[in-house]
């Protein structure tokens, strides 16, 4: 049962990061560079392959100028 919720949250996270990144006009590489993470990690998060740590989520949220909770919140 938790697996389904995890998959749903990964999908929400992927959608939100990509949308916010594009809104800011950032390439994956630029977002990763500014957040101090590997570009492939940003790609994996957006493709729902990676399960990022809280540290990574905070780094990305700071660069995207949003609360970390926004990354995990479904906008529907």
PQR file with spaces between the fields and no chain letter, atoms N, CA, C, O and H, PARSE charges and radii, in Angstrom:
ATOM       1  N    UNK     1       0.820   -1.193    0.000 -0.4000 1.5000
ATOM       2  CA   UNK     1       0.000    0.000    0.000 -0.0000 2.0000
ATOM       3  C    UNK     1       0.868    1.263    0.000  0.5500 1.7000
ATOM       4  O    UNK     1       0.537    2.220   -0.700 -0.5500 1.4000
ATOM       5  N    UNK     2       1.943    1.296    0.746 -0.4000 1.5000
ATOM       6  CA   UNK     2       2.827    2.462    0.777 -0.0000 2.0000
ATOM       7  C    UNK     2       3.517    2.672   -0.555  0.5500 1.7000
ATOM       8  O    UNK     2       3.848    3.804   -0.906 -0.5500 1.4000
ATOM       9  H    UNK     2       2.212    0.519    1.314  0.4000 1.0000
ATOM      10  N    UNK     3       3.741    1.596   -1.310 -0.4000 1.5000
ATOM      11  CA   UNK     3       4.429    1.685   -2.604 -0.0000 2.0000
ATOM      12  C    UNK     3       3.624    2.544   -3.580  0.5500 1.7000
ATOM      13  O    UNK     3       4.190    3.336   -4.333 -0.5500 1.4000
ATOM      14  H    UNK     3       3.472    0.676   -1.025  0.4000 1.0000
ATOM      15  N    UNK     4       2.324    2.383   -3.560 -0.4000 1.5000
ATOM      16  CA   UNK     4       1.461    3.165   -4.444 -0.0000 2.0000
ATOM      17  C    UNK     4       1.569    4.652   -4.111  0.5500 1.7000
ATOM      18  O    UNK     4       1.652    5.488   -5.011 -0.5500 1.4000
ATOM      19  H    UNK     4       1.864    1.739   -2.948  0.4000 1.0000
ATOM      20  N    UNK     5       1.567    4.980   -2.817 -0.4000 1.5000
ATOM      21  CA   UNK     5       1.691    6.374   -2.389 -0.0000 2.0000
ATOM      22  C    UNK     5       3.071    6.928   -2.739  0.5500 1.7000
ATOM      23  O    UNK     5       3.188    8.080   -3.156 -0.5500 1.4000
ATOM      24  H    UNK     5       1.499    4.301   -2.086  0.4000 1.0000
ATOM      25  N    UNK     6       4.106    6.122   -2.575 -0.4000 1.5000
ATOM      26  CA   UNK     6       5.459    6.542   -2.946 -0.0000 2.0000
ATOM      27  C    UNK     6       5.519    6.857   -4.439  0.5500 1.7000
ATOM      28  O    UNK     6       6.059    7.891   -4.833 -0.5500 1.4000
ATOM      29  H    UNK     6       4.011    5.186   -2.237  0.4000 1.0000
ATOM      30  N    UNK     7       4.982    5.994   -5.250 -0.4000 1.5000
ATOM      31  CA   UNK     7       4.972    6.222   -6.699 -0.0000 2.0000
ATOM      32  C    UNK     7       4.201    7.490   -7.061  0.5500 1.7000
ATOM      33  O    UNK     7       4.604    8.232   -7.957 -0.5500 1.4000
ATOM      34  H    UNK     7       4.544    5.154   -4.930  0.4000 1.0000
ATOM      35  N    UNK     8       3.100    7.731   -6.370 -0.4000 1.5000
ATOM      36  CA   UNK     8       2.300    8.932   -6.623 -0.0000 2.0000
ATOM      37  C    UNK     8       3.094   10.182   -6.258  0.5500 1.7000
ATOM      38  O    UNK     8       3.103   11.156   -7.011 -0.5500 1.4000
ATOM      39  H    UNK     8       2.773    7.128   -5.643  0.4000 1.0000
ATOM      40  N    UNK     9       3.756   10.157   -5.112 -0.4000 1.5000
ATOM      41  CA   UNK     9       4.547   11.320   -4.673 -0.0000 2.0000
ATOM      42  C    UNK     9       5.742   11.557   -5.588  0.5500 1.7000
ATOM      43  O    UNK     9       6.108   12.705   -5.840 -0.5500 1.4000
ATOM      44  H    UNK     9       3.749    9.366   -4.500  0.4000 1.0000
ATOM      45  N    UNK    10       6.353   10.488   -6.088 -0.4000 1.5000
ATOM      46  CA   UNK    10       7.462   10.653   -7.030 -0.0000 2.0000
ATOM      47  C    UNK    10       6.966   11.307   -8.317  0.5500 1.7000
ATOM      48  O    UNK    10       7.671   12.124   -8.910 -0.5500 1.4000
ATOM      49  H    UNK    10       6.056    9.555   -5.883  0.4000 1.0000
ATOM      50  N    UNK    11       5.771   10.956   -8.744 -0.4000 1.5000
ATOM      51  CA   UNK    11       5.191   11.558   -9.946 -0.0000 2.0000
ATOM      52  C    UNK    11       4.895   13.038   -9.714  0.5500 1.7000
ATOM      53  O    UNK    11       5.163   13.868  -10.582 -0.5500 1.4000
ATOM      54  H    UNK    11       5.199   10.292   -8.262  0.4000 1.0000
ATOM      55  N    UNK    12       4.348   13.369   -8.555 -0.4000 1.5000
ATOM      56  CA   UNK    12       4.058   14.764   -8.208 -0.0000 2.0000
ATOM      57  C    UNK    12       5.365   15.550   -8.147  0.5500 1.7000
ATOM      58  O    UNK    12       5.459   16.649   -8.695 -0.5500 1.4000
ATOM      59  H    UNK    12       4.130   12.695   -7.850  0.4000 1.0000
ATOM      60  N    UNK    13       6.362   14.992   -7.486 -0.4000 1.5000
ATOM      61  CA   UNK    13       7.668   15.639   -7.377 -0.0000 2.0000
ATOM      62  C    UNK    13       8.260   15.902   -8.756  0.5500 1.7000
ATOM      63  O    UNK    13       8.742   17.000   -9.033 -0.5500 1.4000
ATOM      64  H    UNK    13       6.285   14.099   -7.041  0.4000 1.0000
ATOM      65  N    UNK    14       8.220   14.902   -9.606 -0.4000 1.5000
ATOM      66  CA   UNK    14       8.769   15.034  -10.956 -0.0000 2.0000
ATOM      67  C    UNK    14       8.064   16.141  -11.733  0.5500 1.7000
ATOM      68  O    UNK    14       8.711   16.976  -12.366 -0.5500 1.4000
ATOM      69  H    UNK    14       7.829   14.010   -9.380  0.4000 1.0000
ATOM      70  N    UNK    15       6.757   16.142  -11.681 -0.4000 1.5000
ATOM      71  CA   UNK    15       5.969   17.155  -12.382 -0.0000 2.0000
ATOM      72  C    UNK    15       6.270   18.553  -11.858  0.5500 1.7000
ATOM      73  O    UNK    15       6.459   19.489  -12.635 -0.5500 1.4000
ATOM      74  H    UNK    15       6.232   15.464  -11.168  0.4000 1.0000
ATOM      75  N    UNK    16       6.314   18.690  -10.538 -0.4000 1.5000
ATOM      76  CA   UNK    16       6.538   20.004   -9.935 -0.0000 2.0000
ATOM      77  C    UNK    16       7.934   20.541  -10.216  0.5500 1.7000
ATOM      78  O    UNK    16       8.086   21.714  -10.557 -0.5500 1.4000
ATOM      79  H    UNK    16       6.160   17.930   -9.906  0.4000 1.0000
ATOM      80  N    UNK    17       8.945   19.709  -10.079 -0.4000 1.5000
ATOM      81  CA   UNK    17      10.309   20.174  -10.338 -0.0000 2.0000
ATOM      82  C    UNK    17      10.451   20.613  -11.788  0.5500 1.7000
ATOM      83  O    UNK    17      10.997   21.680  -12.067 -0.5500 1.4000
ATOM      84  H    UNK    17       8.821   18.757   -9.801  0.4000 1.0000
ATOM      85  N    UNK    18       9.966   19.802  -12.695 -0.4000 1.5000
ATOM      86  CA   UNK    18      10.098   20.143  -14.115 -0.0000 2.0000
ATOM      87  C    UNK    18       9.345   21.434  -14.445  0.5500 1.7000
ATOM      88  O    UNK    18       9.873   22.303  -15.139 -0.5500 1.4000
ATOM      89  H    UNK    18       9.522   18.935  -12.468  0.4000 1.0000
ATOM      90  N    UNK    19       8.118   21.558  -13.949 -0.4000 1.5000
ATOM      91  CA   UNK    19       7.318   22.748  -14.233 -0.0000 2.0000
ATOM      92  C    UNK    19       7.970   24.006  -13.654  0.5500 1.7000
ATOM      93  O    UNK    19       8.054   25.032  -14.331 -0.5500 1.4000
ATOM      94  H    UNK    19       7.689   20.852  -13.385  0.4000 1.0000
ATOM      95  N    UNK    20       8.424   23.928  -12.424 -0.4000 1.5000
ATOM      96  CA   UNK    20       9.063   25.089  -11.791 -0.0000 2.0000
ATOM      97  C    UNK    20      10.373   25.440  -12.482  0.5500 1.7000
ATOM      98  O    UNK    20      10.680   26.615  -12.683 -0.5500 1.4000
ATOM      99  H    UNK    20       8.356   23.095  -11.875  0.4000 1.0000
ATOM     100  N    UNK    21      11.139   24.426  -12.843 -0.4000 1.5000
ATOM     101  CA   UNK    21      12.408   24.640  -13.536 -0.0000 2.0000
ATOM     102  C    UNK    21      12.171   25.343  -14.866  0.5500 1.7000
ATOM     103  O    UNK    21      12.864   26.305  -15.194 -0.5500 1.4000
ATOM     104  H    UNK    21      10.889   23.471  -12.680  0.4000 1.0000
ATOM     105  N    UNK    22      11.208   24.873  -15.620 -0.4000 1.5000
ATOM     106  CA   UNK    22      10.907   25.478  -16.916 -0.0000 2.0000
ATOM     107  C    UNK    22      10.345   26.891  -16.766  0.5500 1.7000
ATOM     108  O    UNK    22      10.646   27.774  -17.569 -0.5500 1.4000
ATOM     109  H    UNK    22      10.644   24.091  -15.353  0.4000 1.0000
ATOM     110  N    UNK    23       9.519   27.099  -15.722 -0.4000 1.5000
ATOM     111  CA   UNK    23       8.992   28.434  -15.433 -0.0000 2.0000
ATOM     112  C    UNK    23      10.115   29.438  -15.217  0.5500 1.7000
ATOM     113  O    UNK    23      10.019   30.596  -15.623 -0.5500 1.4000
ATOM     114  H    UNK    23       9.275   26.382  -15.069  0.4000 1.0000
ATOM     115  N    UNK    24      11.178   28.976  -14.572 -0.4000 1.5000
ATOM     116  CA   UNK    24      12.324   29.836  -14.287 -0.0000 2.0000
ATOM     117  C    UNK    24      13.310   29.895  -15.454  0.5500 1.7000
ATOM     118  O    UNK    24      14.298   30.628  -15.407 -0.5500 1.4000
ATOM     119  H    UNK    24      11.255   28.035  -14.243  0.4000 1.0000
ATOM     120  N    UNK    25      13.034   29.123  -16.492 -0.4000 1.5000
ATOM     121  CA   UNK    25      13.912   29.102  -17.657 -0.0000 2.0000
ATOM     122  C    UNK    25      15.238   28.414  -17.395  0.5500 1.7000
ATOM     123  O    UNK    25      16.254   28.763  -17.997 -0.5500 1.4000
ATOM     124  H    UNK    25      12.232   28.527  -16.531  0.4000 1.0000
ATOM     125  N    UNK    26      15.233   27.437  -16.499 -0.4000 1.5000
ATOM     126  CA   UNK    26      16.459   26.720  -16.153 -0.0000 2.0000
ATOM     127  C    UNK    26      16.534   25.369  -16.858  0.5500 1.7000
ATOM     128  O    UNK    26      15.557   24.620  -16.900 -0.5500 1.4000
ATOM     129  H    UNK    26      14.408   27.153  -16.010  0.4000 1.0000
ATOM     130  N    UNK    27      17.692   25.074  -17.403 -0.4000 1.5000
ATOM     131  CA   UNK    27      17.958   23.730  -17.909 -0.0000 2.0000
ATOM     132  C    UNK    27      18.243   22.833  -16.703  0.5500 1.7000
ATOM     133  O    UNK    27      18.571   23.324  -15.622 -0.5500 1.4000
ATOM     134  H    UNK    27      18.485   25.682  -17.369  0.4000 1.0000
ATOM     135  N    UNK    28      18.118   21.533  -16.890 -0.4000 1.5000
ATOM     136  CA   UNK    28      18.446   20.598  -15.812 -0.0000 2.0000
ATOM     137  C    UNK    28      19.866   20.837  -15.313  0.5500 1.7000
ATOM     138  O    UNK    28      20.119   20.819  -14.109 -0.5500 1.4000
ATOM     139  H    UNK    28      17.852   21.134  -17.768  0.4000 1.0000
ATOM     140  N    UNK    29      20.774   21.056  -16.227 -0.4000 1.5000
ATOM     141  CA   UNK    29      22.173   21.257  -15.876 -0.0000 2.0000
ATOM     142  C    UNK    29      22.364   22.498  -15.000  0.5500 1.7000
ATOM     143  O    UNK    29      23.130   22.462  -14.037 -0.5500 1.4000
ATOM     144  H    UNK    29      20.568   21.070  -17.206  0.4000 1.0000
ATOM     145  N    UNK    30      21.677   23.589  -15.325 -0.4000 1.5000
ATOM     146  CA   UNK    30      21.800   24.830  -14.547 -0.0000 2.0000
ATOM     147  C    UNK    30      21.209   24.644  -13.156  0.5500 1.7000
ATOM     148  O    UNK    30      21.811   25.064  -12.167 -0.5500 1.4000
ATOM     149  H    UNK    30      21.054   23.618  -16.107  0.4000 1.0000
ATOM     150  N    UNK    31      20.026   24.014  -13.068 -0.4000 1.5000
ATOM     151  CA   UNK    31      19.409   23.750  -11.769 -0.0000 2.0000
ATOM     152  C    UNK    31      20.345   22.908  -10.909  0.5500 1.7000
ATOM     153  O    UNK    31      20.559   23.209   -9.734 -0.5500 1.4000
ATOM     154  H    UNK    31      19.537   23.673  -13.871  0.4000 1.0000
ATOM     155  N    UNK    32      20.893   21.866  -11.491 -0.4000 1.5000
ATOM     156  CA   UNK    32      21.796   20.984  -10.757 -0.0000 2.0000
ATOM     157  C    UNK    32      23.038   21.732  -10.291  0.5500 1.7000
ATOM     158  O    UNK    32      23.463   21.586   -9.144 -0.5500 1.4000
ATOM     159  H    UNK    32      20.720   21.621  -12.445  0.4000 1.0000
ATOM     160  N    UNK    33      23.613   22.523  -11.169 -0.4000 1.5000
ATOM     161  CA   UNK    33      24.820   23.270  -10.835 -0.0000 2.0000
ATOM     162  C    UNK    33      24.563   24.237   -9.669  0.5500 1.7000
ATOM     163  O    UNK    33      25.338   24.295   -8.715 -0.5500 1.4000
ATOM     164  H    UNK    33      23.268   22.641  -12.100  0.4000 1.0000
ATOM     165  N    UNK    34      23.478   24.980   -9.764 -0.4000 1.5000
ATOM     166  CA   UNK    34      23.163   25.953   -8.716 -0.0000 2.0000
ATOM     167  C    UNK    34      22.808   25.276   -7.389  0.5500 1.7000
ATOM     168  O    UNK    34      23.066   25.832   -6.322 -0.5500 1.4000
ATOM     169  H    UNK    34      22.848   24.933  -10.539  0.4000 1.0000
ATOM     170  N    UNK    35      22.220   24.083   -7.453 -0.4000 1.5000
ATOM     171  CA   UNK    35      21.853   23.356   -6.236 -0.0000 2.0000
ATOM     172  C    UNK    35      23.004   22.517   -5.687  0.5500 1.7000
ATOM     173  O    UNK    35      22.937   22.022   -4.562 -0.5500 1.4000
ATOM     174  H    UNK    35      22.010   23.631   -8.321  0.4000 1.0000
ATOM     175  N    UNK    36      24.058   22.359   -6.484 -0.4000 1.5000
ATOM     176  CA   UNK    36      25.194   21.563   -6.026 -0.0000 2.0000
ATOM     177  C    UNK    36      24.937   20.069   -6.063  0.5500 1.7000
ATOM     178  O    UNK    36      25.430   19.316   -5.223 -0.5500 1.4000
ATOM     179  H    UNK    36      24.113   22.761   -7.398  0.4000 1.0000
ATOM     180  N    UNK    37      24.150   19.650   -7.059 -0.4000 1.5000
ATOM     181  CA   UNK    37      23.878   18.225   -7.247 -0.0000 2.0000
ATOM     182  C    UNK    37      24.239   17.828   -8.680  0.5500 1.7000
ATOM     183  O    UNK    37      24.435   18.690   -9.537 -0.5500 1.4000
ATOM     184  H    UNK    37      23.749   20.262   -7.741  0.4000 1.0000
ATOM     185  N    UNK    38      24.323   16.559   -8.927 -0.4000 1.5000
ATOM     186  CA   UNK    38      24.662   16.073  -10.262 -0.0000 2.0000
ATOM     187  C    UNK    38      23.479   16.256  -11.219  0.5500 1.7000
ATOM     188  O    UNK    38      22.328   16.046  -10.837 -0.5500 1.4000
ATOM     189  H    UNK    38      24.163   15.859   -8.231  0.4000 1.0000
ATOM     190  N    UNK    39      23.767   16.648  -12.457 -0.4000 1.5000
ATOM     191  CA   UNK    39      22.709   16.846  -13.445 -0.0000 2.0000
ATOM     192  C    UNK    39      21.912   15.576  -13.678  0.5500 1.7000
ATOM     193  O    UNK    39      20.700   15.625  -13.886 -0.5500 1.4000
ATOM     194  H    UNK    39      24.702   16.819  -12.768  0.4000 1.0000
ATOM     195  N    UNK    40      22.590   14.443  -13.642 -0.4000 1.5000
ATOM     196  CA   UNK    40      21.874   13.190  -13.884 -0.0000 2.0000
ATOM     197  C    UNK    40      20.854   12.915  -12.779  0.5500 1.7000
ATOM     198  O    UNK    40      19.848   12.246  -13.014 -0.5500 1.4000
ATOM     199  H    UNK    40      23.575   14.403  -13.472  0.4000 1.0000
ATOM     200  N    UNK    41      21.113   13.428  -11.578 -0.4000 1.5000
ATOM     201  CA   UNK    41      20.154   13.247  -10.494 -0.0000 2.0000
ATOM     202  C    UNK    41      18.875   14.020  -10.786  0.5500 1.7000
ATOM     203  O    UNK    41      17.777   13.501  -10.585 -0.5500 1.4000
ATOM     204  H    UNK    41      21.931   13.971  -11.387  0.4000 1.0000
ATOM     205  N    UNK    42      19.007   15.252  -11.257 -0.4000 1.5000
ATOM     206  CA   UNK    42      17.814   16.037  -11.615 -0.0000 2.0000
ATOM     207  C    UNK    42      17.027   15.302  -12.699  0.5500 1.7000
ATOM     208  O    UNK    42      15.802   15.210  -12.626 -0.5500 1.4000
ATOM     209  H    UNK    42      19.899   15.673  -11.421  0.4000 1.0000
ATOM     210  N    UNK    43      17.720   14.789  -13.688 -0.4000 1.5000
ATOM     211  CA   UNK    43      17.071   14.029  -14.754 -0.0000 2.0000
ATOM     212  C    UNK    43      16.348   12.803  -14.195  0.5500 1.7000
ATOM     213  O    UNK    43      15.209   12.523  -14.567 -0.5500 1.4000
ATOM     214  H    UNK    43      18.715   14.863  -13.748  0.4000 1.0000
ATOM     215  N    UNK    44      17.013   12.085  -13.310 -0.4000 1.5000
ATOM     216  CA   UNK    44      16.403   10.874  -12.723 -0.0000 2.0000
ATOM     217  C    UNK    44      15.193   11.211  -11.869  0.5500 1.7000
ATOM     218  O    UNK    44      14.213   10.466  -11.860 -0.5500 1.4000
ATOM     219  H    UNK    44      17.939   12.313  -13.008  0.4000 1.0000
ATOM     220  N    UNK    45      15.250   12.329  -11.149 -0.4000 1.5000
ATOM     221  CA   UNK    45      14.091   12.746  -10.346 -0.0000 2.0000
ATOM     222  C    UNK    45      12.919   13.065  -11.271  0.5500 1.7000
ATOM     223  O    UNK    45      11.789   12.646  -11.018 -0.5500 1.4000
ATOM     224  H    UNK    45      16.046   12.935  -11.157  0.4000 1.0000
ATOM     225  N    UNK    46      13.192   13.806  -12.338 -0.4000 1.5000
ATOM     226  CA   UNK    46      12.129   14.179  -13.279 -0.0000 2.0000
ATOM     227  C    UNK    46      11.565   12.971  -14.027  0.5500 1.7000
ATOM     228  O    UNK    46      10.428   13.006  -14.496 -0.5500 1.4000
ATOM     229  H    UNK    46      14.109   14.147  -12.543  0.4000 1.0000
ATOM     230  N    UNK    47      12.354   11.912  -14.137 -0.4000 1.5000
ATOM     231  CA   UNK    47      11.868   10.693  -14.798 -0.0000 2.0000
ATOM     232  C    UNK    47      11.358    9.662  -13.790  0.5500 1.7000
ATOM     233  O    UNK    47      11.044    8.529  -14.155 -0.5500 1.4000
ATOM     234  H    UNK    47      13.278   11.884  -13.755  0.4000 1.0000
ATOM     235  N    UNK    48      11.278   10.062  -12.528 -0.4000 1.5000
ATOM     236  CA   UNK    48      10.757    9.227  -11.446 -0.0000 2.0000
ATOM     237  C    UNK    48      11.606    7.990  -11.184  0.5500 1.7000
ATOM     238  O    UNK    48      11.099    6.969  -10.720 -0.5500 1.4000
ATOM     239  H    UNK    48      11.532   10.983  -12.231  0.4000 1.0000
ATOM     240  N    UNK    49      12.881    8.082  -11.479 -0.4000 1.5000
ATOM     241  CA   UNK    49      13.789    6.961  -11.246 -0.0000 2.0000
ATOM     242  C    UNK    49      14.455    7.088   -9.882  0.5500 1.7000
ATOM     243  O    UNK    49      14.605    6.100   -9.164 -0.5500 1.4000
ATOM     244  H    UNK    49      13.294    8.911  -11.856  0.4000 1.0000
ATOM     245  N    UNK    50      14.856    8.316   -9.524 -0.4000 1.5000
ATOM     246  CA   UNK    50      15.562    8.551   -8.269 -0.0000 2.0000
ATOM     247  C    UNK    50      14.589    8.879   -7.142  0.5500 1.7000
ATOM     248  O    UNK    50      13.513    9.433   -7.364 -0.5500 1.4000
ATOM     249  H    UNK    50      14.734    9.119  -10.107  0.4000 1.0000
ATOM     250  N    UNK    51      14.992    8.527   -5.951 -0.4000 1.5000
ATOM     251  CA   UNK    51      14.257    8.841   -4.739 -0.0000 2.0000
ATOM     252  C    UNK    51      15.163    9.760   -3.918  0.5500 1.7000
ATOM     253  O    UNK    51      15.956    9.279   -3.109 -0.5500 1.4000
ATOM     254  H    UNK    51      15.866    8.076   -5.771  0.4000 1.0000
ATOM     255  N    UNK    52      15.054   11.082   -4.117 -0.4000 1.5000
ATOM     256  CA   UNK    52      16.003   12.011   -3.511 -0.0000 2.0000
ATOM     257  C    UNK    52      15.873   12.112   -1.993  0.5500 1.7000
ATOM     258  O    UNK    52      14.797   11.921   -1.427 -0.5500 1.4000
ATOM     259  H    UNK    52      14.410   11.473   -4.774  0.4000 1.0000
ATOM     260  N    UNK    53      16.991   12.416   -1.358 -0.4000 1.5000
ATOM     261  CA   UNK    53      17.005   12.621    0.087 -0.0000 2.0000
ATOM     262  C    UNK    53      16.382   13.969    0.426  0.5500 1.7000
ATOM     263  O    UNK    53      16.153   14.801   -0.452 -0.5500 1.4000
ATOM     264  H    UNK    53      17.865   12.571   -1.817  0.4000 1.0000
ATOM     265  N    UNK    54      16.114   14.169    1.695 -0.4000 1.5000
ATOM     266  CA   UNK    54      15.596   15.450    2.153 -0.0000 2.0000
ATOM     267  C    UNK    54      16.601   16.560    1.852  0.5500 1.7000
ATOM     268  O    UNK    54      16.205   17.668    1.491 -0.5500 1.4000
ATOM     269  H    UNK    54      16.300   13.493    2.408  0.4000 1.0000
ATOM     270  N    UNK    55      17.880   16.278    1.996 -0.4000 1.5000
ATOM     271  CA   UNK    55      18.917   17.272    1.696 -0.0000 2.0000
ATOM     272  C    UNK    55      18.827   17.745    0.248  0.5500 1.7000
ATOM     273  O    UNK    55      18.915   18.943   -0.022 -0.5500 1.4000
ATOM     274  H    UNK    55      18.202   15.378    2.290  0.4000 1.0000
ATOM     275  N    UNK    56      18.652   16.813   -0.676 -0.4000 1.5000
ATOM     276  CA   UNK    56      18.540   17.158   -2.094 -0.0000 2.0000
ATOM     277  C    UNK    56      17.272   17.972   -2.340  0.5500 1.7000
ATOM     278  O    UNK    56      17.301   18.958   -3.076 -0.5500 1.4000
ATOM     279  H    UNK    56      18.580   15.840   -0.456  0.4000 1.0000
ATOM     280  N    UNK    57      16.163   17.566   -1.728 -0.4000 1.5000
ATOM     281  CA   UNK    57      14.910   18.301   -1.905 -0.0000 2.0000
ATOM     282  C    UNK    57      15.039   19.740   -1.414  0.5500 1.7000
ATOM     283  O    UNK    57      14.533   20.666   -2.048 -0.5500 1.4000
ATOM     284  H    UNK    57      16.140   16.765   -1.130  0.4000 1.0000
ATOM     285  N    UNK    58      15.715   19.922   -0.289 -0.4000 1.5000
ATOM     286  CA   UNK    58      15.907   21.271    0.247 -0.0000 2.0000
ATOM     287  C    UNK    58      16.775   22.098   -0.700  0.5500 1.7000
ATOM     288  O    UNK    58      16.465   23.257   -0.974 -0.5500 1.4000
ATOM     289  H    UNK    58      16.126   19.169    0.226  0.4000 1.0000
ATOM     290  N    UNK    59      17.850   21.512   -1.196 -0.4000 1.5000
ATOM     291  CA   UNK    59      18.725   22.229   -2.131 -0.0000 2.0000
ATOM     292  C    UNK    59      17.949   22.683   -3.370  0.5500 1.7000
ATOM     293  O    UNK    59      18.076   23.828   -3.803 -0.5500 1.4000
ATOM     294  H    UNK    59      18.102   20.571   -0.974  0.4000 1.0000
ATOM     295  N    UNK    60      17.159   21.792   -3.928 -0.4000 1.5000
ATOM     296  CA   UNK    60      16.381   22.128   -5.123 -0.0000 2.0000
ATOM     297  C    UNK    60      15.329   23.193   -4.816  0.5500 1.7000
ATOM     298  O    UNK    60      15.131   24.122   -5.599 -0.5500 1.4000
ATOM     299  H    UNK    60      17.056   20.862   -3.577  0.4000 1.0000
ATOM     300  N    UNK    61      14.661   23.054   -3.681 -0.4000 1.5000
ATOM     301  CA   UNK    61      13.630   24.017   -3.296 -0.0000 2.0000
ATOM     302  C    UNK    61      14.211   25.412   -3.123  0.5500 1.7000
ATOM     303  O    UNK    61      13.587   26.399   -3.513 -0.5500 1.4000
ATOM     304  H    UNK    61      14.822   22.300   -3.045  0.4000 1.0000
ATOM     305  N    UNK    62      15.388   25.498   -2.545 -0.4000 1.5000
ATOM     306  CA   UNK    62      16.026   26.808   -2.346 -0.0000 2.0000
ATOM     307  C    UNK    62      16.292   27.475   -3.697  0.5500 1.7000
ATOM     308  O    UNK    62      16.020   28.664   -3.865 -0.5500 1.4000
ATOM     309  H    UNK    62      15.895   24.696   -2.228  0.4000 1.0000
ATOM     310  N    UNK    63      16.818   26.723   -4.648 -0.4000 1.5000
ATOM     311  CA   UNK    63      17.104   27.288   -5.970 -0.0000 2.0000
ATOM     312  C    UNK    63      15.813   27.643   -6.695  0.5500 1.7000
ATOM     313  O    UNK    63      15.754   28.647   -7.406 -0.5500 1.4000
ATOM     314  H    UNK    63      17.039   25.758   -4.511  0.4000 1.0000
ATOM     315  N    UNK    64      14.791   26.833   -6.520 -0.4000 1.5000
ATOM     316  CA   UNK    64      13.501   27.093   -7.170 -0.0000 2.0000
ATOM     317  C    UNK    64      12.673   28.137   -6.412  0.5500 1.7000
ATOM     318  O    UNK    64      11.596   28.531   -6.859 -0.5500 1.4000
ATOM     319  H    UNK    64      14.840   26.018   -5.943  0.4000 1.0000
ATOM     320  N    UNK    65      13.188   28.577   -5.262 -0.4000 1.5000
ATOM     321  CA   UNK    65      12.572   29.647   -4.461 -0.0000 2.0000
ATOM     322  C    UNK    65      11.157   29.306   -3.999  0.5500 1.7000
ATOM     323  O    UNK    65      10.231   30.111   -4.097 -0.5500 1.4000
ATOM     324  H    UNK    65      14.063   28.257   -4.899  0.4000 1.0000
ATOM     325  N    UNK    66      11.029   28.083   -3.494 -0.4000 1.5000
ATOM     326  CA   UNK    66       9.737   27.621   -2.997 -0.0000 2.0000
ATOM     327  C    UNK    66       9.962   26.790   -1.725  0.5500 1.7000
ATOM     328  O    UNK    66      11.066   26.294   -1.499 -0.5500 1.4000
ATOM     329  H    UNK    66      11.781   27.428   -3.415  0.4000 1.0000
ATOM     330  N    UNK    67       8.928   26.637   -0.898 -0.4000 1.5000
ATOM     331  CA   UNK    67       9.064   25.747    0.258 -0.0000 2.0000
ATOM     332  C    UNK    67       9.190   24.293   -0.218  0.5500 1.7000
ATOM     333  O    UNK    67       8.588   23.906   -1.219 -0.5500 1.4000
ATOM     334  H    UNK    67       8.032   27.040   -1.081  0.4000 1.0000
ATOM     335  N    UNK    68       9.960   23.517    0.494 -0.4000 1.5000
ATOM     336  CA   UNK    68      10.160   22.123    0.092 -0.0000 2.0000
ATOM     337  C    UNK    68       8.826   21.369    0.021  0.5500 1.7000
ATOM     338  O    UNK    68       8.671   20.459   -0.793 -0.5500 1.4000
ATOM     339  H    UNK    68      10.449   23.832    1.307  0.4000 1.0000
ATOM     340  N    UNK    69       7.882   21.742    0.856 -0.4000 1.5000
ATOM     341  CA   UNK    69       6.580   21.064    0.838 -0.0000 2.0000
ATOM     342  C    UNK    69       5.858   21.242   -0.499  0.5500 1.7000
ATOM     343  O    UNK    69       5.076   20.382   -0.905 -0.5500 1.4000
ATOM     344  H    UNK    69       8.008   22.481    1.517  0.4000 1.0000
ATOM     345  N    UNK    70       6.121   22.347   -1.173 -0.4000 1.5000
ATOM     346  CA   UNK    70       5.504   22.598   -2.483 -0.0000 2.0000
ATOM     347  C    UNK    70       5.930   21.544   -3.496  0.5500 1.7000
ATOM     348  O    UNK    70       5.156   21.180   -4.382 -0.5500 1.4000
ATOM     349  H    UNK    70       6.756   23.045   -0.843  0.4000 1.0000
ATOM     350  N    UNK    71       7.157   21.055   -3.365 -0.4000 1.5000
ATOM     351  CA   UNK    71       7.637   20.033   -4.294 -0.0000 2.0000
ATOM     352  C    UNK    71       6.828   18.760   -4.225  0.5500 1.7000
ATOM     353  O    UNK    71       6.713   18.035   -5.213 -0.5500 1.4000
ATOM     354  H    UNK    71       7.785   21.351   -2.645  0.4000 1.0000
ATOM     355  N    UNK    72       6.257   18.480   -3.044 -0.4000 1.5000
ATOM     356  CA   UNK    72       5.534   17.230   -2.841 -0.0000 2.0000
ATOM     357  C    UNK    72       4.021   17.393   -2.861  0.5500 1.7000
ATOM     358  O    UNK    72       3.282   16.434   -2.640 -0.5500 1.4000
ATOM     359  H    UNK    72       6.351   19.069   -2.242  0.4000 1.0000
ATOM     360  N    UNK    73       3.567   18.613   -3.126 -0.4000 1.5000
ATOM     361  CA   UNK    73       2.128   18.893   -3.084 -0.0000 2.0000
ATOM     362  C    UNK    73       1.515   18.791   -4.474  0.5500 1.7000
ATOM     363  O    UNK    73       1.967   19.440   -5.417 -0.5500 1.4000
ATOM     364  H    UNK    73       4.168   19.392   -3.305  0.4000 1.0000
ATOM     365  N    UNK    74       0.486   17.972   -4.583 -0.4000 1.5000
ATOM     366  CA   UNK    74      -0.238   17.805   -5.827 -0.0000 2.0000
ATOM     367  C    UNK    74      -1.079   19.060   -6.070  0.5500 1.7000
ATOM     368  O    UNK    74      -1.827   19.490   -5.192 -0.5500 1.4000
ATOM     369  H    UNK    74       0.118   17.445   -3.817  0.4000 1.0000
ATOM     370  N    UNK    75      -0.955   19.633   -7.247 -0.4000 1.5000
ATOM     371  CA   UNK    75      -1.650   20.886   -7.562 -0.0000 2.0000
ATOM     372  C    UNK    75      -3.078   20.668   -8.049  0.5500 1.7000
ATOM     373  O    UNK    75      -3.778   21.632   -8.358 -0.5500 1.4000
ATOM     374  H    UNK    75      -0.348   19.283   -7.960  0.4000 1.0000
ATOM     375  N    UNK    76      -3.510   19.434   -8.121 -0.4000 1.5000
ATOM     376  CA   UNK    76      -4.867   19.140   -8.594 -0.0000 2.0000
ATOM     377  C    UNK    76      -5.889   19.505   -7.557  0.5500 1.7000
ATOM     378  O    UNK    76      -7.087   19.328   -7.781 -0.5500 1.4000
ATOM     379  H    UNK    76      -2.940   18.651   -7.870  0.4000 1.0000
